[in-house]
Amino acid sequence: MSTISKYLRQSATYKIFKGFSSKLYDFLDTLGEISKSGFKTLFYLLTGQINMTELMDQCHRFGISSLPITLSIVSMTSIIVASQVASEMVKQGGGHFVGLMMTMLIVREVGAIMSGFAIISMIGSSLASEIATMRVTEQIDAIKVLKVDPIRYLFVPRVLSGILMMPVVVILASIAGVLAGAVTTTLTTDLGYRAYFDSAWLGLYMKDLGVCLLKAVFFGGTIALISCACGYTASGGAKGVGLATTKAVVWSFVAIVIWDMIFAIAFFF
């Protein structure tokens, strides 16, 4: 039996099964940690147990520090789309709908999703590596010794700052994207600014703005929660910090794409 077991363990089928089961366990374990941390964070938020000084610091970090990269990414995306689409629409006789198309695209999708990607790359990875470093250097254990719940001290201000500041970031990024699209359209076609902005309001409704802001709230809270949770479960020194940061970025990317799909089906299907 031992010989048979040895050969089975060396087979490709066993290795594939072992790898799949390991990934599945890691997935469920991470999902459980995120859910558990999320419920505890929600409890502290609902009961008003918030460190306002730390919240202000995290809001500045989440909202102000991320603006340059966020505005740049959304604006450049808008420029790329407008430079390729505007001239073709004018050739096909749809020049008076360029502003409408660009505005709907940016408000409904590009502003929120590209801002989310920028926030993940800059802020989410930073949050994960910071808390992971605290974990592997036993700073979180020291916080527990002081009778302070690390979830309340570390998670709550970061998650709340994401919820509060992400809509602001998305609004500013969307405005920058619409303006960048207007400039690009004017430079690449014979349309003027007035024609662009006159059409921009034809298909833009308060529902679009409301969904955009609601989506931003979920994006911000999800990014902060996942980044903190992945960093909180880190182990294994410097390598563990790197793995936790990578996991936080990957999970955050997947999570906001899933949220985006849910909002699209719920409000625009």
Phi and psi in degrees as a GROMACS rama.xvg file:
@    title "Ramachandran Plot"
@    xaxis  label "Phi"
@    yaxis  label "Psi"
@TYPE xy
-65.1632  -36.2469  SER-2
-67.1521  -43.6671  THR-3
-61.6988  -44.5452  ILE-4
-61.3113  -38.2974  SER-5
-63.7053  -44.3031  LYS-6
-67.4704  -37.5655  TYR-7
-62.8303  -40.3478  LEU-8
-68.2227  -22.5946  ARG-9
-91.3036  -4.81101  GLN-10
-76.1464  155.308  SER-11
-66.017  -36.5956  ALA-12
-61.7321  -44.3586  THR-13
-63.6896  -41.9716  TYR-14
-64.7063  -39.8828  LYS-15
-64.419  -45.9169  ILE-16
-61.7778  -42.3077  PHE-17
-63.2524  -43.4615  LYS-18
-65.6157  -40.6722  GLY-19
-64.9804  -45.5493  PHE-20
-64.3314  -36.2129  SER-21
-65.149  -44.2741  SER-22
-64.9304  -40.0227  LYS-23
-63.9295  -42.7992  LEU-24
-62.8382  -43.6055  TYR-25
-63.1178  -39.4116  ASP-26
-62.8821  -49.1944  PHE-27
-67.0724  -37.1138  LEU-28
-64.6994  -44.7316  ASP-29
-64.3937  -43.4518  THR-30
-61.3063  -39.9898  LEU-31
-65.4846  -41.7326  GLY-32
-64.7848  -40.9569  GLU-33
-64.6382  -42.895  ILE-34
-64.7531  -45.5726  SER-35
-61.8999  -45.7885  LYS-36
-64.8902  -36.2345  SER-37
-64.7191  -42.3072  GLY-38
-66.6677  -40.848  PHE-39
-66.8592  -39.7065  LYS-40
-63.54  -42.6312  THR-41
-62.0937  -38.4021  LEU-42
-61.2881  -46.9524  PHE-43
-66.3403  -34.6345  TYR-44
-66.3835  -44.8119  LEU-45
-68.6372  -29.0515  LEU-46
-90.7221  1.3569  THR-47
73.5881  21.8584  GLY-48
-88.0704  80.4085  GLN-49
-127.157  131.556  ILE-50
-83.7146  103.622  ASN-51
-67.5937  -34.8581  MET-52
-63.892  -46.2069  THR-53
-66.2082  -35.2739  GLU-54
-62.6161  -42.5664  LEU-55
-63.747  -40.4215  MET-56
-62.8502  -43.2748  ASP-57
-71.4192  -33.2799  GLN-58
-64.3311  -40.977  CYS-59
-63.4873  -42.3485  HIS-60
-65.1083  -45.147  ARG-61
-74.4109  -39.0555  PHE-62
-95.7966  -43.5831  GLY-63
-86.2596  -48.216  ILE-64
-64.4957  -27.4751  SER-65
-88.5171  -8.72913  SER-66
-61.7618  -46.4618  LEU-67
-55.6972  -49.3304  PRO-68
-69.4915  -36.6388  ILE-69
-66.7274  -48.1624  THR-70
-62.6167  -38.1023  LEU-71
-64.459  -45.5923  SER-72
-66.2138  -46.3213  ILE-73
-65.9091  -41.6001  VAL-74
-64.0367  -44.3356  SER-75
-66.7463  -36.0916  MET-76
-62.6157  -42.4332  THR-77
-63.4256  -40.6815  SER-78
-62.9928  -43.1084  ILE-79
-61.9585  -46.7606  ILE-80
-65.9661  -46.1553  VAL-81
-64.705  -39.2021  ALA-82
-65.8204  -27.4203  SER-83
-94.1164  -27.3947  GLN-84
-100.294  -38.7185  VAL-85
-58.2332  -48.8763  ALA-86
-63.3906  -37.7165  SER-87
-67.3722  -39.1039  GLU-88
-65.8338  -37.6733  MET-89
-64.5281  -41.9543  VAL-90
-62.279  -34.0046  LYS-91
-88.8819  6.55911  GLN-92
84.2357  13.3902  GLY-93
-107.85  28.9325  GLY-94
-60.4391  -32.2002  GLY-95
-77.4318  1.52339  HIS-96
-113.484  5.68049  PHE-97
-63.5738  -47.0528  VAL-98
-61.3692  -39.8599  GLY-99
-62.0959  -47.8195  LEU-100
-62.7728  -45.6484  MET-101
-65.5421  -42.3219  MET-102
-66.1869  -44.5798  THR-103
-63.2931  -41.7562  MET-104
-62.1016  -44.8334  LEU-105
-71.9143  -45.6565  ILE-106
-69.1282  -41.6666  VAL-107
-78.3064  -36.8614  ARG-108
-128.995  -61.702  GLU-109
-60.286  -44.9881  VAL-110
-57.9041  -46.903  GLY-111
-76.8882  -48.8444  ALA-112
-70.8778  -40.292  ILE-113
-72.4424  -33.3585  MET-114
-63.9723  -40.1966  SER-115
-61.1466  -43.3191  GLY-116
-62.6293  -41.0264  PHE-117
-65.6743  -41.5984  ALA-118
-64.308  -41.5245  ILE-119
-60.7266  -47.2453  ILE-120
-63.1813  -37.5704  SER-121
-97.9022  -52.0541  MET-122
-89.2881  -45.5137  ILE-123
-59.4381  -46.6244  GLY-124
-63.7189  -35.4435  SER-125
-66.2526  -43.675  SER-126
-62.4064  -44.6518  LEU-127
-63.4925  -45.9724  ALA-128
-67.9333  -35.1037  SER-129
-63.7381  -50.0786  GLU-130
-71.8794  -34.4685  ILE-131
-63.2389  -39.4386  ALA-132
-64.4092  -40.2892  THR-133
-62.7726  -36.1895  MET-134
-68.0799  -49.6393  ARG-135
-73.716  -21.1719  VAL-136
-95.5707  9.53233  THR-137
66.8649  20.301  GLU-138
-69.5821  -34.5087  GLN-139
-67.2214  -36.7796  ILE-140
-62.9186  -36.545  ASP-141
-66.5226  -36.362  ALA-142
-63.4311  -41.1433  ILE-143
-64.934  -37.4423  LYS-144
-62.0211  -31.9653  VAL-145
-80.3265  10.5711  LEU-146
64.5744  33.3923  LYS-147
-115.377  131.791  VAL-148
-75.9734  120.066  ASP-149
-60.1992  -29.2776  PRO-150
-64.0429  -45.0805  ILE-151
-68.9735  -38.3375  ARG-152
-77.7513  -38.1368  TYR-153
-102.164  -43.5094  LEU-154
-78.1864  -48.0492  PHE-155
-57.0374  -52.4293  VAL-156
-65.0162  -32.4965  PRO-157
-73.0734  -43.525  ARG-158
-67.0988  -42.9153  VAL-159
-65.5258  -37.1284  LEU-160
-64.7365  -36.7659  SER-161
-63.9052  -42.4217  GLY-162
-64.1321  -40.803  ILE-163
-78.5741  -39.6323  LEU-164
-91.7606  -25.6317  MET-165
-59.6542  -43.0592  MET-166
-59.0585  -38.3724  PRO-167
-64.0042  -44.8436  VAL-168
-61.473  -43.4951  VAL-169
-66.0696  -40.0749  VAL-170
-60.7524  -50.0017  ILE-171
-63.1086  -40.3987  LEU-172
-66.1517  -38.6768  ALA-173
-66.5709  -40.7867  SER-174
-61.7373  -44.5506  ILE-175
-62.2593  -38.8455  ALA-176
-66.6862  -42.1851  GLY-177
-63.9104  -43.4289  VAL-178
-65.1543  -41.0789  LEU-179
-63.7712  -37.7985  ALA-180
-65.3307  -37.8853  GLY-181
-65.0037  -45.2927  ALA-182
-63.1707  -45.1038  VAL-183
-63.8539  -41.9334  THR-184
-62.8237  -42.0003  THR-185
-65.9001  -37.0014  THR-186
-76.7858  -28.3459  LEU-187
-100.172  -11.3397  THR-188
-134.127  179.264  THR-189
-92.1702  9.69556  ASP-190
-74.8085  145.174  LEU-191
-97.1019  174.336  GLY-192
-63.0941  -36.9797  TYR-193
-64.2892  -43.1687  ARG-194
-62.5917  -38.0104  ALA-195
-64.6716  -51.0434  TYR-196
-76.1306  -26.9839  PHE-197
-63.3786  -39.4199  ASP-198
-80.3446  -18.5218  SER-199
-63.1698  -29.012  ALA-200
-92.7024  -4.3246  TRP-201
-65.0756  -41.0594  LEU-202
-116.229  13.5296  GLY-203
-99.7591  119.72  LEU-204
-117.769  166.046  TYR-205
-61.5684  -27.5914  MET-206
-60.5954  -41.9628  LYS-207
-62.4262  -43.2379  ASP-208
-66.1992  -40.9646  LEU-209
-64.2836  -43.6816  GLY-210
-65.0245  -38.8724  VAL-211
-59.9931  -45.6737  CYS-212
-69.8902  -39.7428  LEU-213
-64.0016  -40.5283  LEU-214
-62.2193  -40.7232  LYS-215
-63.772  -37.8698  ALA-216
-60.804  -47.2047  VAL-217
-67.0697  -39.2954  PHE-218
-61.211  -49.644  PHE-219
-62.0345  -46.1263  GLY-220
-65.47  -39.0026  GLY-221
-66.9888  -44.6432  THR-222
-60.4107  -46.9085  ILE-223
-65.5545  -42.6247  ALA-224
-64.8195  -48.1662  LEU-225
-63.9443  -41.9496  ILE-226
-63.1524  -43.8223  SER-227
-67.0871  -42.5589  CYS-228
-65.4906  -42.1512  ALA-229
-65.994  -39.2854  CYS-230
-67.9296  -34.6337  GLY-231
-66.4996  -29.5114  TYR-232
-96.409  11.6423  THR-233
-68.5376  154.007  ALA-234
-159.561  157.377  SER-235
96.8758  26.401  GLY-236
72.473  -148.192  GLY-237
-61.2331  -37.8074  ALA-238
-63.0276  -39.3949  LYS-239
-64.3445  -36.6312  GLY-240
-62.9371  -44.4045  VAL-241
-63.1341  -43.0526  GLY-242
-65.506  -39.1758  LEU-243
-65.7665  -40.7273  ALA-244
-64.4183  -43.9976  THR-245
-61.4412  -44.781  THR-246
-61.2338  -41.5113  LYS-247
-62.4742  -43.1857  ALA-248
-65.62  -46.2829  VAL-249
-63.8506  -48.5074  VAL-250
-62.534  -38.3687  TRP-251
-66.1882  -42.9233  SER-252
-58.1155  -48.5317  PHE-253
-64.2719  -41.4692  VAL-254
-63.4808  -45.1781  ALA-255
-73.5557  -27.6994  ILE-256
-67.3372  -39.9644  VAL-257
-64.7954  -44.0022  ILE-258
-59.4876  -42.1875  TRP-259
-61.8627  -41.6842  ASP-260
-64.6983  -41.4969  MET-261
-62.1313  -43.9721  ILE-262
-66.1945  -39.0008  PHE-263
-63.6062  -43.0068  ALA-264
-69.5411  -40.9582  ILE-265
-70.4611  -35.1705  ALA-266
-111.94  -19.3422  PHE-267
-127.553  1.36077  PHE-268
